[in-house]
Amino acid sequence: MKLLFVCTIPLVALIFGSSDILAQQKKAKPNVILIYTDDLGYGDLSCYGATKLQTPNIDRLAGRGLRFTRAYTTSATCTPSRYALMTGQYPWRKSGTGVLPGDAALIVPTDKTSLPKVFRQAGYRTGMVGKWHLGLGTAVAKNWNGEIKPGPNEVGFDYSFIFPATADRVPTVFVENHQVVALDPADPIEVNYKEKIGDEPTGKEHPQLLKMKASPNHGHDQTIVNGIGRIGYMKGGKTARWTDEEMPLTFLSKAEEFISAATSEPFFLFYSLTEPHVPRMPSTMFKGKSGLGFRGDAILQIDWAVGEILKALENSGKAANTLIIFSSDNGPVLDDGYEDGAVTQLNGHRPAGVLRGGKYSILEAGTRVPFIVYHPKLVKPGISDALVSQVDLLSSFANFLGVPLPPGDAQDSQNQWAVLNGRSAKGRVSLVLQGASYALVQDNWKYIAPSKGPAVYQLTNIESGHSEQPQLYDLSVDPGERVNLAERYPDKVKELAAALKAVTAGLQ
């Protein structure tokens, strides 16, 4: 597959940019696709240094677009990162933004500016396909058999096709706009995260029914769906339950349909993949393909899906004016609840690359993620070392599209449009990170506040970053955070600690 590059303006002007060209492109309003993976690490792609597997479609985006080396989520877990992406606000500013169960209420405000609302206000058709994990409805107790709202539609998406939380949590159903897909009224759904309901087998009681063994003490021993133990209890809805192997293909199909729809409006699509989050059960055509267990197979499936999205853009004639952003919601984890070969078949692969830590961690691998921006005309190709964060997408697109932000909305989002399109190398000055504790990145320095807790999370075998002593790292020479410079530079520690305390308003 080849991406079309058709342009009648001089190449020099295209590369270096001019106000006339940018104004013309701004007027044209590019389509925007945000491809958001789940638990993909900084070292999981060949364009970021992986050698044990190849991701040619994503590499093509990186080679023709702008690849960032210092891009971050706000948090080392999924719900808070997604909250920041949608709202432009650090998640720790609002209670209840930790990792949500599958029956949680909506945590994204419906009366504030959101990322999709920015696009909608600019005249875009907006769509959400894939993992949501930001809650549905106004309360935990909800009727899964009627209209389920508020949800993505009330947050700003004209169309949504999602599953409510994560693939390892019930209910394992698709929700299209406000309705569970393929629900039989005679077999209503019930969900409970506190006690067992119904008589369906659980992984704890019937491990012999599992097609993928669950790791001890992770909680994946409750209701069995499609031979896989889940977190939470569910009864009913048997015709509505997806199978793990076909679920990503369904999301891809819905994303392609949204892209190919013939309308005069530009579109914004949030394509939120579930891979490589557990339970990793890739489609049959990818099983065993990577040689790295099901996790590696799932990464190859991601790359294939990206290629299919690019084909859909070409086939619909929209490739020439579509901006694509590719990233992940947090860092990698290998053993997160299932014995799927991710650990035993790692084969020398380094999901975090040179970084320490991973998902849940305040160390770099928890929040530093792959981040690629591509547009054949708007984005200057190359590699950027600028400090950027996903929390900035809201303000950046609002600025680009001329959408005013009301006072108080998106308070932590900064306009980094010139950085995202490659016209500036100067990104953020500082960024607060949330993981096992809190950290502040300022210029090339990273300060991690003292905290109590295990140095290594035993369930996942990931370094947490917990230490009762302050930590200070110079990321320009030590991105792997091997040498703690806190004792050598006490004044810098004091300066950054005060700056972090000022931003977090007493959380420390």
Secondary structure, 3 states (H helix, E strand, C coil): CCCCCCCCCCHHHHHHCCHHHHHHHHHHCCEEEEEEECCCCCCCCHHHCCCCCCCHHHHHHHHHCEEECCEECCECCHHHHHHHHHHCCCHHHCCCCCCCCCCCCCCCCCCCCCHHHHHHHCCCEEEEEEECCCCCCCCCCCCCCCCCCCCHHHHCCCEEEEECCCCCECCCECEECCEECCCCCCCCCEEECCCCCCCCCECCCCHHHCCCCECCCCCCCCEEECCEECECEEECCHHHECCCCCHHHHHHHHHHHHHHCCCCCCEEEEEECCCCCCCCCCCHHHCCCCCCHHHHHHHHHHHHHHHHHHHHHHHCCCHHHEEEEEEECCCCCCCCCECCCCCCCCCCCCCCCCCCCCCCCCCHHHHECCEEEECCCCCCCEEECCCEEHHHHHHHHHHHHCCCCCCCCCCCCCCCHHHHCCCCCCCCCEEEEECCCEEEEECCEEEECCCCCCCEECCCCEECCCCCCCEEEECCCCCCCCCCCCCCCHHHHHHHHHHHHHHHCCCC
